[in-house]
Each structure stands twice: as C-alpha cells, then as structure tokens.
Amino acid sequence: MQTIGQCFITTKKDVDTLQFDWGIIHMLAHKGATGGSTFSFGVVELQQGKGHIRHNHPTADEAIYVISGEAEQMLDDQEPVTIKQGDCIWIPKAIYHSTINRSDKPVQLIVVYSPAGAEQALWDDPTVSITPPDDKK
C-alpha cells in the first residue's frame, strides 16, 4: 500500500482476501484499510453457477458495477433481470437483492457501500475464509 500525504493507493495484495464458496472479495477501500468512513469499495469475483443470495444492508446504499461477465440480479424481491458488462446497479439501503452468476465464466464486479460499514458483515460471515495480506501473515 502506498501512502501519499493523507491518500492511499491499494491493490489486492494490500488487503484481506475474503473467500466464500461463491467467490472472492477484496475490499480495497474501507475503514480498516484506508481509514475512510464515507464509503467502501471492493472488487468481487463470482464463480460460475454461484452467487450472493438474497440479503440487504440496513444502513447502507450499495452500487454494483459489472466489469465483465453476465449475471442474474434480483432487486427489491422482483423478478431477476440479466446484468452485463458496463451495467451499474443502484440499491438503496434496506432493499433485498441477490446476484447469481448463471454463466460458465466468472463475473467481475465492483461494489461500493455508502456509508462504509456494511462490508463488516463479510468478515463476520461464519462461512468466510480470510487470508490476510502477505505483510500481516
């Protein structure tokens, strides 16, 4: 991680790897990594045929941006829609949603929570396997 004044440049190598049976998350900007609390930012890889089941974030809005691939997105308990590269999904706080990769290739996403804090549930999930960055092992 580079620190320049009060700013940070982070990479996947600088933060915990959060491994789930459905994919991997690297939260590149969050209170634990950068000290920020206005928002958090992460990159997600959803494995083929897997996804993040129905859930919500009671205290945070979420934005999802599809870097690559195609997935099924359920929003507000409505019928799922297909999302693909270039799509941005805005989810207000407390709205239930899920993202499932129905394709035969991984799906790459960016996730943003505002305000930061909702991402802590990822570390608290009993199914997560956490690999700290090399400098913290």
Rosetta blueprint (number, residue, H / E / L):
1 M L
2 Q E
3 T E
4 I E
5 G L
6 Q L
7 C E
8 F E
9 I E
10 T L
11 T L
12 K H
13 K H
14 D H
15 V L
16 D L
17 T E
18 L E
19 Q E
20 F E
21 D L
22 W L
23 G E
24 I E
25 I E
26 H E
27 M E
28 L E
29 A E
30 H L
31 K H
32 G H
33 A H
34 T H
35 G L
36 G L
37 S L
38 T L
39 F L
40 S E
41 F E
42 G E
43 V E
44 V E
45 E E
46 L E
47 Q L
48 Q L
49 G L
50 K L
51 G E
52 H E
53 I E
54 R E
55 H E
56 N L
57 H L
58 P L
59 T L
60 A L
61 D E
62 E E
63 A E
64 I E
65 Y E
66 V E
67 I E
68 S E
69 G L
70 E E
71 A E
72 E E
73 Q E
74 M E
75 L E
76 D L
77 D L
78 Q L
79 E L
80 P L
81 V E
82 T E
83 I E
84 K E
85 Q L
86 G L
87 D L
88 C E
89 I E
90 W E
91 I E
92 P L
93 K L
94 A L
95 I L
96 Y L
97 H E
98 S E
99 T E
100 I E
101 N L
102 R L
103 S L
104 D L
105 K L
106 P L
107 V E
108 Q E
109 L E
110 I E
111 V E
112 V E
113 Y E
114 S E
115 P L
116 A L
117 G L
118 A L
119 E L
120 Q H
121 A H
122 L H
123 W H
124 D H
125 D L
126 P L
127 T L
128 V L
129 S E
130 I E
131 T E
132 P L
133 P L
134 D H
135 D H
136 K H
137 K L
